[in-house]
Amino acid sequence: MSEHLIEDLVADSVRVLDGHAEAGDPRVRDWFAVLYGFANGFDCSFTRFRVMDILLRRGYTYRFPLDRHPDHAERSAYFDGLTEFTGLRTFDEDAPDFAGYGSWLEDGYAEPPFLYCDAGTALWRRLVAAGELRGPDAAPPRRTPLIEVVREIAVAAEKQQDRELIGLWYAFGCEPLLGGPAGCPYDTDELAEMPAVRDLRAVVRRTDALAFAQESPYAAPVEFVDDQDLEAWWWRLEAAGE
């Protein structure tokens, strides 16, 4: 079952960041890569076409005629026969290294008569190598911590008075926003000194967005988290300073 809240959250965040950042700001492309990487951790449907105009304009997604695909000459019948949206990566479920379908966008996707690929994917790298993408378009997205992207979303959403968007992001808590497979590697003192965390919490305080965070289905009640002290600190916002 598709997780519509995550799909909506990412699409709304793309719109907010696009409206907030100046034209040509190269960080926006990096932020979008982080957002879609985050969405990949959930059972989300393909929703890029909700904001495709933004993704194309910001250089995260690229669009070409289908005959510009590097394999078109060898597989012209296949490409010319496409009539609907198609992910172009193929999978061998019986292969010993089959690891699921998480990489299904790596070889691009077609919505005839166009070919699309996202920055940093396997097809994007092939197009860069072939000279189809040059200059800034040929640079891979830069690694950016999720918490820094969420801080930018919160700052932008505050200007638009979108308290719900701020709260929904804050609701994920320490582990998803700052952690990894082993959980959040920081203690409360370290978190309190991180500029992105401080800025995010300040926005949550100013906008009173904690109420929206508490209503999110992704909010982890303090009594059920692995590290109560860490998560309890995350949900305490009384102090103006940490």
C-alpha positions in Angstrom: 0.0 0.0 0.0 1.4 3.3 -1.0 2.3 5.7 1.8 0.5 8.8 0.6 1.6 11.0 3.4 5.3 10.6 2.4 4.5 11.2 -1.2 2.6 14.4 -0.3 5.4 15.5 2.1 8.1 15.1 -0.5 6.1 16.9 -3.3 5.1 19.7 -0.9 8.7 20.1 0.2 10.0 20.3 -3.4 7.5 23.1 -4.1 8.5 25.0 -0.9 12.2 24.7 -1.6 11.7 25.8 -5.2 9.8 28.9 -4.1 12.4 29.7 -1.4 15.7 29.3 -3.2 17.0 31.7 -5.8 17.1 30.6 -9.4 20.3 28.8 -10.2 21.0 27.8 -6.6 22.9 24.5 -7.1 22.0 23.3 -3.6 18.3 22.7 -4.6 19.3 19.8 -6.9 21.2 18.2 -4.0 18.2 18.7 -1.7 15.8 17.0 -4.1 18.2 14.0 -4.3 18.0 13.7 -0.6 14.2 14.0 -0.5 13.7 11.2 -3.1 16.3 9.1 -1.3 14.3 9.5 1.8 11.1 8.5 0.0 12.8 5.4 -1.2 12.8 4.1 2.3 9.0 3.9 2.2 6.4 2.2 0.1 5.8 5.1 -2.2 4.4 5.3 -5.6 6.1 7.1 -8.5 5.0 10.8 -8.1 7.7 12.8 -9.8 5.3 14.1 -12.4 3.4 16.0 -9.7 6.4 18.4 -9.7 8.2 17.5 -12.9 8.3 21.1 -14.1 10.3 22.0 -11.0 12.6 19.0 -11.2 13.4 19.8 -14.8 14.0 23.5 -14.2 16.2 22.8 -11.2 18.3 20.2 -13.0 17.5 17.2 -10.9 15.6 15.5 -13.8 16.5 15.6 -17.4 14.3 15.0 -20.4 15.2 13.9 -23.9 13.5 12.5 -27.0 13.5 8.7 -26.6 15.9 8.3 -29.6 18.6 10.0 -27.5 18.9 6.9 -25.2 22.4 5.4 -25.6 20.9 2.0 -26.5 18.3 3.3 -29.0 20.3 2.3 -32.1 20.6 -1.3 -30.9 17.1 -1.5 -29.5 15.1 0.8 -31.7 12.1 -1.6 -32.0 11.8 -1.7 -28.2 12.0 2.0 -27.7 9.7 2.8 -30.6 7.2 0.4 -29.3 6.8 2.0 -25.9 3.3 3.5 -25.5 3.0 4.2 -21.8 5.1 5.1 -18.7 7.9 2.5 -18.3 10.8 2.1 -16.0 13.7 1.0 -18.2 15.7 -1.2 -15.8 15.1 -4.9 -16.2 15.5 -7.5 -13.5 16.3 -11.1 -13.3 14.5 -12.4 -10.2 16.4 -15.7 -10.4 19.9 -14.1 -10.4 21.9 -14.8 -7.2 22.5 -11.1 -6.7 18.8 -10.0 -7.1 18.1 -7.5 -4.4 14.6 -6.3 -5.2 13.3 -3.5 -7.3 14.6 -0.5 -5.4 16.9 0.5 -8.3 14.2 0.5 -10.9 14.8 4.1 -11.9 18.5 3.8 -12.3 18.3 3.2 -16.1 15.8 6.0 -16.6 12.1 6.0 -17.4 10.0 6.7 -20.4 6.8 8.6 -20.9 6.6 8.5 -24.7 7.7 10.5 -26.6 10.2 11.4 -23.8 13.0 9.8 -21.9 13.7 10.9 -18.4 16.6 10.4 -16.0 17.4 11.7 -12.5 20.8 13.2 -11.6 23.2 10.6 -10.2 21.6 7.5 -11.7 23.2 5.0 -13.9 21.6 6.4 -17.1 22.6 9.9 -16.0 26.2 8.8 -15.8 26.0 7.3 -19.3 24.6 10.5 -20.7 27.4 12.4 -19.0 30.0 10.1 -20.5 28.4 10.5 -23.9 28.6 14.3 -23.7 24.8 14.7 -23.6 25.1 16.5 -20.2 27.8 19.0 -19.6 28.9 21.7 -17.1 26.9 21.8 -13.9 24.6 19.2 -15.3 27.5 16.7 -15.4 28.3 17.1 -11.7 26.8 14.5 -9.4 24.5 15.6 -6.5 26.5 16.4 -3.5 25.9 14.4 -0.3 23.9 16.4 2.1 22.6 15.3 5.5 18.9 15.0 5.7 18.7 17.2 8.8 20.2 20.1 6.8 17.5 19.7 4.1 14.8 19.5 6.7 16.1 22.7 8.2 15.9 24.4 4.8 12.3 23.1 4.4 11.3 24.5 7.8 12.8 27.9 7.1 11.0 28.1 3.8 7.8 26.7 5.2 7.8 29.3 8.0 7.8 32.1 5.4 4.7 30.5 3.9 3.1 29.9 7.3 2.9 26.2 6.6 3.1 24.9 10.1 1.8 21.5 9.2 4.8 20.8 6.8 7.2 21.9 9.6 5.5 19.6 12.1 5.3 16.6 9.9 9.1 16.7 9.3 9.9 17.3 12.9 7.7 14.3 13.9 10.2 11.8 12.4 12.6 12.5 15.3 16.3 11.9 15.9 16.8 8.5 14.3 15.3 9.1 10.8 16.6 12.6 10.6 20.1 12.2 12.0 20.7 8.5 12.2 21.2 5.4 10.1 20.9 1.7 10.5 22.5 1.8 13.9 20.3 4.7 15.1 21.2 8.2 16.0 24.9 8.4 16.9 24.7 11.6 18.9 23.9 12.5 22.4 21.7 15.4 23.4 24.7 17.8 24.0 26.0 17.1 20.5 22.5 17.5 19.0 22.1 20.8 20.8 25.2 22.2 19.2 24.3 21.3 15.6 23.3 24.4 13.7 20.7 22.6 11.6 19.1 21.1 14.7 19.1 24.4 16.5 17.5 26.2 13.6 14.9 23.5 13.1 13.9 23.5 16.7 13.7 27.3 16.7 11.3 27.3 13.8 9.2 24.6 15.5 9.0 26.8 18.6 8.2 30.0 16.8 5.5 28.4 14.7 4.1 26.2 17.4 4.4 23.3 15.0 4.8 20.7 17.7 1.1 20.2 17.8 1.2 19.0 14.1 4.2 16.8 14.8 2.4 15.1 17.7 -0.5 14.2 15.3 1.7 12.6 12.7 1.4 8.8 12.3 5.2 8.7 12.1 5.7 10.3 15.5 7.3 7.8 17.9 5.9 8.1 21.5 8.7 8.6 23.9 7.9 5.5 25.9 8.4 3.2 22.8 11.8 4.5 21.6 15.1 2.9 22.2 16.7 5.9 23.8 14.2 7.7 25.9 16.5 10.5 27.0 17.4 11.4 23.4 13.8 11.3 22.0 12.4 13.0 25.2 14.9 15.9 24.6 13.7 16.1 20.9 10.1 16.6 22.0 10.9 19.1 24.8 11.0 22.6 23.4 10.4 24.7 26.4 13.8 26.4 26.6 14.7 29.1 24.1 18.3 27.9 24.2 19.5 24.4 24.4 
